[in-house]
Amino acid sequence: MKKITIAIDGFSSTGKSTIAKQLAKKLSYVYVDTGAMYRAVALYALRNDYVGGEETNIDGLVAALPEITLNFKKNNATGNADVFLNGENVEDEIRTLRVSNVVSVVAAVSEVRQKLVEQQQKMGSEKGVVMDGRDIGTVVFPDAELKLFMTASAYKRAVRRYKELIDKGETVSYDEVLKNVQERDRIDATREDSPLVKAEDAIEFDNSDMGIEEQFERIYNFALRIIEKA
Ligand code: DC
């Protein structure tokens, strides 16, 4: 059977990665979490004081980009791929609120996007990939055979993210998480380079009130229909 490219875009905490992982598993496709790549660059920027302090040094970060290498390696315990920054597994550290608070600023830098988009296009060049992010259907794979655009209310998304962080032992308040979700929405949707927009040919899913299983069934059936025709 012919392989296709599946692009899943949408706002933060809309469950993109849950659906993308399930879809990749069921189809035996590769799953690529592009948000993890932006988060890993943001972590690098934090560690080297390019962001997060009183002054932001974007020029410094751009100059340091050749020093940054990102890879994914399968984690046999979770069955998912972990992201590595210059050989170090940073999968857990990139999910903290400290990184979430600066990642949109880093993801708005054109040179960062150029570098990561190039790597993402290489990773998906053989098709048989499910990639999630903000610009997959518009910039990375504008010819993807299946494009999904996920939305949900900011309040529902903040509840989901809050629960995740609490489960991981972070000390955060719901209001702090809601503020971060809303601020990231604003920066991601209004940045000049590749803002978060729905591709014209993407199917929109508002999952504020839809369970994961129902969503997955519907999306999987879309994928099967396209794969059969490909
Ligand atoms: O999906 P996420 O919340 O892990 O993404 C982290 C940030 O990275 C998000 O605020 C926007 C940015 N991002 C992006 O600009 N383009 C992508 N393809 C993926 C993520």
Residues whose N, C-alpha, C, O or C-beta is under 5 A from the ligand:
A	BS01	DC	S12 T34 G35 A36 Y38 V103 S104 A107 D132 G133 R134 D135 R184 D188
